[in-house]
């Protein structure tokens, strides 16, 4: 379905080089990011009152090509159920069509990763290949050093403050998944169900492709069209609502924690937040079009909507009341409850 080697080769070839730094500057940046990630985890656990019992681990520091390679490995794990499903229908597809199609898809995936690799500051990699001992790892915190350095230079902010601020957000995700045992499996199951709900017959795929073309045209005109909405089936829309709700919660919780902890450990946090928010909303027209097309604008809204939900709930019932959200999949908020936090409070926090 996807030529993964082609995806890596394309992404690495197309990605822009990072900012110019000396070898010593690079060494110091990597060392500081590793140390700050461990420091940030302690701040997050103390404030969020979540503790999975695991000792703080330093983050994995990568460059842009390293981020591309890591995400291709993650995609292979996530898409494995869909690949298996499509393999069962391989006899229906001419060999030359399958070969050309997989290489073309590999180029497309690589191009998207090249675009993202110059922008992502860090992430918690939830889907990793099994380690050599056969143990499924919980996840891995990855920080993209050249992007962090580039951002702090563009924003003209204190480097150490900015790096710790970024680590606070990303470490919140690690704490979420290491402290809530069922959360990783819940997200994995929703992703698998979403993929397996795909319509794979030729006529449906052609219809999805026409929808994708319309989405591209709409995005170029400045509309709200995006590929995610265009290519999903009706069954996938319901699953996507659940995925969107949990991801909005996780991203919003990350933003809330980083800003709540920030004033006590990041002296210039107000300046950083103000300038970073302007950077999120900026960019060229082409950059904005691509972000809208890939659904990245949806992710930006998740930060804001999720943080507003967390803030409202914590203001009403406190951190311990909010943490009832991690009890089970049934206590997670729905999309409607994120828009109206009092509905979640009434259903979960007040009932408990």
C-alpha positions as CSV (number, residue, x, y, z in Angstrom):
1,X,0.0,0.0,0.0
2,X,2.8,2.4,0.9
3,X,6.5,2.1,-0.1
4,X,7.9,3.1,3.2
5,X,11.5,3.3,2.0
6,X,10.3,5.7,-0.7
7,X,8.6,7.8,2.0
8,X,11.7,8.1,4.1
9,X,13.9,8.9,1.0
10,X,11.5,11.5,-0.2
11,X,11.0,13.1,3.2
12,X,14.8,13.3,3.9
13,X,15.5,14.7,0.4
14,X,12.8,17.4,0.6
15,X,13.1,18.5,4.2
16,X,14.7,21.9,4.7
17,X,18.0,22.1,6.6
18,X,17.8,23.3,10.2
19,X,19.4,26.5,11.6
20,X,23.2,26.9,11.5
21,X,24.8,25.9,14.8
22,X,28.3,25.0,15.7
23,X,29.1,21.4,16.8
24,X,29.6,22.7,20.4
25,X,26.2,24.5,20.3
26,X,24.5,21.4,19.1
27,X,26.1,19.3,21.8
28,X,25.0,21.8,24.5
29,X,21.5,22.0,23.1
30,X,21.1,18.2,23.2
31,X,22.4,17.9,26.7
32,X,20.2,20.7,28.0
33,X,17.1,19.3,26.4
34,X,17.7,15.9,27.9
35,X,18.2,17.5,31.4
36,X,15.2,19.8,31.1
37,X,12.9,17.0,30.0
38,X,13.6,15.1,33.2
39,X,13.2,18.3,35.2
40,X,9.9,19.1,33.5
41,X,8.5,15.6,34.2
42,X,8.9,16.2,38.0
43,X,7.1,19.6,37.7
44,X,4.3,18.0,35.7
45,X,3.7,15.1,38.0
46,X,3.6,17.3,41.0
47,X,1.2,19.8,39.6
48,X,-1.1,17.3,37.7
49,X,-1.0,14.8,40.6
50,X,-0.5,11.9,38.2
51,X,2.1,9.3,39.0
52,X,2.6,6.1,37.2
53,X,5.6,5.1,39.3
54,X,8.1,5.2,36.5
55,X,11.4,7.1,37.0
56,X,11.8,10.2,34.8
57,X,13.6,9.3,31.6
58,X,15.5,11.8,29.4
59,X,13.9,12.6,26.0
60,X,15.2,11.3,22.7
61,X,16.7,14.2,20.8
62,X,16.5,14.0,17.0
63,X,17.1,16.2,13.9
64,X,14.6,16.6,11.1
65,X,15.5,13.5,9.1
66,X,15.5,11.5,12.4
67,X,12.0,12.7,13.1
68,X,10.9,11.6,9.6
69,X,12.4,8.1,10.1
70,X,10.8,7.8,13.6
71,X,7.4,8.7,12.3
72,X,7.5,6.3,9.4
73,X,8.2,3.5,11.9
74,X,5.2,4.7,13.9
75,X,3.0,4.9,10.7
76,X,3.9,1.3,9.9
77,X,2.7,0.1,13.3
78,X,-0.5,2.2,13.2
79,X,-1.4,1.1,9.6
80,X,-0.6,-2.6,10.0
81,X,-4.3,-3.6,10.5
82,X,-5.3,-1.8,7.3
83,X,-2.4,-3.2,5.4
84,X,-3.4,-6.7,6.4
85,X,-7.0,-6.0,5.3
86,X,-5.9,-4.7,1.9
87,X,-3.5,-7.6,1.5
88,X,-6.4,-9.9,1.5
89,X,-7.7,-8.1,-1.6
90,X,-4.4,-8.0,-3.3
91,X,-5.5,-10.5,-6.0
92,X,-8.1,-7.9,-7.2
93,X,-5.4,-5.4,-8.0
94,X,-3.0,-5.7,-11.1
95,X,0.6,-6.0,-9.9
96,X,1.8,-3.0,-11.9
97,X,-1.0,-0.8,-10.4
98,X,-0.1,-2.0,-6.9
99,X,3.6,-1.3,-7.4
100,X,3.2,2.1,-9.0
101,X,0.5,3.1,-6.4
102,X,2.7,2.2,-3.4
103,X,5.6,4.2,-4.7
104,X,3.4,7.2,-5.4
105,X,1.8,7.0,-2.0
106,X,5.3,6.7,-0.5
107,X,6.3,10.0,-2.2
108,X,3.1,11.7,-1.0
109,X,3.7,10.5,2.6
110,X,7.3,11.6,2.4
111,X,6.3,15.1,1.2
112,X,3.9,15.6,4.0
113,X,6.5,14.5,6.6
114,X,9.1,16.9,5.1
115,X,6.6,19.7,5.6
116,X,5.9,18.7,9.2
117,X,9.5,17.9,10.1
118,X,10.4,21.5,9.8
119,X,7.6,22.6,12.2
120,X,7.2,20.0,15.0
121,X,8.9,20.8,18.2
122,X,8.3,17.5,19.9
123,X,5.9,14.7,20.4
124,X,5.1,11.6,22.5
125,X,5.5,8.7,20.1
126,X,2.7,6.3,21.2
127,X,3.2,3.6,18.5
128,X,6.6,2.0,18.4
129,X,7.8,-1.2,17.0
130,X,8.4,-4.0,19.6
131,X,11.9,-3.9,21.1
132,X,14.3,-6.8,20.5
133,X,13.1,-8.5,23.7
134,X,9.5,-8.6,22.3
135,X,8.2,-6.1,24.9
136,X,5.8,-3.5,23.6
137,X,7.2,-0.1,24.8
138,X,4.8,2.4,26.4
139,X,6.0,5.3,24.2
140,X,8.9,7.6,23.6
141,X,9.2,11.3,24.1
142,X,11.0,12.9,21.2
143,X,12.2,16.5,20.9
144,X,13.3,18.0,17.5
145,X,16.4,20.1,18.5
146,X,16.8,22.2,15.3
147,X,13.1,23.2,15.3
148,X,13.3,24.2,19.0
149,X,16.5,26.3,18.3
150,X,14.9,27.8,15.2
151,X,11.7,28.8,17.1
152,X,13.5,30.4,20.0
153,X,15.6,32.4,17.6
154,X,12.5,33.5,15.6
155,X,10.7,34.5,18.8
156,X,13.8,36.1,20.3
157,X,13.1,34.5,23.7
158,X,15.4,33.1,26.5
159,X,16.6,29.7,25.2
160,X,16.5,27.9,28.5
161,X,13.1,29.2,29.4
162,X,11.7,28.3,26.0
163,X,13.2,24.8,26.1
164,X,11.8,24.1,29.5
165,X,8.4,25.5,28.5
166,X,8.3,23.1,25.5
167,X,9.3,20.2,27.7
168,X,6.5,20.9,30.1
169,X,3.9,20.4,27.3
170,X,5.5,17.3,25.9
171,X,6.2,15.8,29.3
172,X,2.5,16.2,30.1
173,X,1.7,13.7,27.3
174,X,4.3,11.2,28.7
175,X,2.8,11.5,32.2
176,X,-0.7,11.1,30.8
177,X,0.1,7.8,29.1
178,X,2.5,6.4,31.8
179,X,0.1,7.2,34.6
180,X,-3.2,6.1,33.0
181,X,-2.7,2.4,32.2
182,X,-5.7,1.9,29.8
183,X,-5.2,5.2,27.8
184,X,-2.7,3.9,25.3
185,X,-4.8,0.8,24.4
186,X,-7.9,3.0,24.2
187,X,-6.3,5.3,21.6
188,X,-4.8,2.3,19.7
189,X,-8.2,0.6,19.5
190,X,-9.9,3.7,18.3
191,X,-7.2,4.2,15.6
192,X,-7.5,0.6,14.5
193,X,-11.3,0.8,14.3
194,X,-11.1,4.0,12.3
195,X,-8.7,2.4,9.8
196,X,-10.7,-0.9,9.5
197,X,-13.9,1.1,8.8
198,X,-12.4,2.3,5.5
199,X,-14.3,1.5,2.3
200,X,-11.9,-0.4,0.1
201,X,-13.9,-1.1,-3.1
202,X,-12.7,0.7,-6.2
203,X,-15.8,2.8,-6.8
204,X,-15.8,4.1,-3.2
205,X,-12.1,4.9,-3.4
206,X,-12.7,6.9,-6.6
207,X,-15.5,8.8,-4.9
208,X,-13.1,9.5,-2.0
209,X,-10.5,10.8,-4.4
210,X,-12.9,13.1,-6.0
211,X,-13.8,14.4,-2.5
212,X,-10.1,14.9,-1.8
213,X,-9.7,16.9,-5.0
214,X,-12.6,19.1,-4.0
215,X,-11.1,19.6,-0.6
216,X,-7.8,20.7,-2.2
217,X,-9.6,23.2,-4.4
218,X,-11.6,24.5,-1.4
219,X,-8.5,24.9,0.7
220,X,-6.7,26.8,-2.0
221,X,-9.7,29.2,-2.2
222,X,-9.4,29.8,1.5
223,X,-12.3,27.5,2.6
224,X,-12.5,25.0,5.4
225,X,-12.0,21.9,3.2
226,X,-9.5,19.3,4.5
227,X,-8.4,15.8,3.5
228,X,-9.5,14.2,6.7
229,X,-13.1,15.1,6.2
230,X,-13.0,14.3,2.5
231,X,-11.7,10.7,2.6
232,X,-13.5,9.3,5.6
233,X,-16.5,7.0,5.4
234,X,-19.8,7.5,7.4
235,X,-18.8,4.9,9.9
236,X,-15.4,6.6,10.4
237,X,-17.1,9.9,11.3
238,X,-18.5,8.5,14.6
239,X,-15.1,7.0,15.5
240,X,-13.3,10.2,14.6
241,X,-15.5,12.1,17.0
242,X,-14.2,9.9,19.8
243,X,-10.6,10.3,18.6
244,X,-11.0,14.0,18.3
245,X,-12.5,14.3,21.8
246,X,-9.7,12.4,23.5
247,X,-7.0,14.2,21.5
248,X,-8.5,17.6,22.3
249,X,-8.5,16.6,26.0
250,X,-4.8,15.5,25.8
251,X,-3.6,18.5,23.9
252,X,-5.6,20.9,26.0
253,X,-4.4,19.3,29.2
254,X,-0.8,19.7,27.9
255,X,-1.3,23.4,27.2
256,X,-3.1,24.0,30.5
257,X,-0.3,22.3,32.5
258,X,2.6,24.1,30.7
259,X,1.0,27.5,31.4
260,X,0.0,26.7,35.0
261,X,3.4,25.4,35.9
262,X,5.3,27.9,33.8
263,X,5.1,31.0,36.0
264,X,6.9,29.2,38.9
265,X,9.8,27.8,36.8
266,X,9.9,29.8,33.5
267,X,10.4,33.5,34.4
268,X,9.6,34.7,30.9
269,X,6.6,32.5,30.3
270,X,4.1,35.3,29.5
271,X,6.4,36.7,26.8
272,X,7.0,33.2,25.4
273,X,3.2,32.4,25.3
274,X,2.3,35.6,23.6
275,X,4.9,35.4,20.9
276,X,4.4,31.7,20.3
277,X,0.7,32.1,19.9
278,X,1.3,34.7,17.2
279,X,3.7,32.3,15.5
280,X,1.1,29.5,15.5
281,X,-1.4,31.8,13.8
282,X,1.1,33.3,11.3
283,X,2.7,32.0,8.1
284,X,2.5,32.6,4.4
285,X,-0.7,32.0,2.5
286,X,0.8,28.8,1.1
287,X,1.7,27.6,4.5
288,X,-1.8,28.3,5.9
289,X,-3.4,26.5,2.9
290,X,-1.3,23.4,3.5
291,X,-2.0,23.5,7.2
292,X,-5.7,23.8,6.6
293,X,-5.6,21.0,4.0
294,X,-3.8,18.6,6.3
295,X,-6.2,19.4,9.1
296,X,-3.5,21.1,11.2
297,X,-5.8,24.0,11.9
298,X,-8.1,21.5,13.6
299,X,-5.1,20.6,15.9
300,X,-4.6,24.3,16.7
301,X,-8.3,24.5,17.7
302,X,-7.8,21.4,19.9
303,X,-5.1,23.2,21.9
304,X,-7.5,26.2,22.6
305,X,-10.7,24.2,23.1
306,X,-9.1,21.5,25.2
307,X,-7.3,24.0,27.4
308,X,-10.5,26.0,27.9
309,X,-12.3,22.7,29.0
310,X,-9.6,21.8,31.4
311,X,-9.4,25.3,32.9
312,X,-13.2,25.4,33.4
313,X,-13.3,22.0,35.1
314,X,-10.4,22.7,37.4
315,X,-11.8,26.0,38.4
316,X,-15.1,24.3,39.3
317,X,-14.0,21.0,41.0
318,X,-10.2,21.3,41.4
319,X,-7.3,19.1,40.1
320,X,-8.5,16.0,42.0
321,X,-12.0,16.5,40.6
322,X,-10.7,16.9,37.1
323,X,-8.5,13.8,37.5
324,X,-11.6,11.6,37.7
325,X,-11.5,12.0,33.9
326,X,-8.7,9.3,33.9
327,X,-10.9,6.7,35.7
328,X,-12.0,4.8,32.5
329,X,-12.9,5.3,28.9
330,X,-16.5,6.0,30.0
331,X,-15.3,9.1,32.1
332,X,-13.6,10.7,29.1
333,X,-15.5,13.8,27.8
334,X,-17.4,13.7,24.5
335,X,-17.0,16.4,21.9
336,X,-20.2,18.0,23.1
337,X,-19.0,18.0,26.7
338,X,-15.7,19.6,25.7
339,X,-17.7,22.4,24.3
340,X,-19.9,22.6,27.4
341,X,-17.7,21.5,30.4
342,X,-20.6,21.7,32.9
343,X,-22.2,18.7,31.1
344,X,-19.1,16.6,31.9
345,X,-19.0,17.9,35.5
346,X,-22.6,16.9,36.0
347,X,-22.1,13.5,34.4
348,X,-18.8,12.5,36.0
349,X,-17.4,14.8,38.7
350,X,-20.6,15.7,40.5
351,X,-21.9,12.1,40.3
352,X,-18.6,10.8,41.8
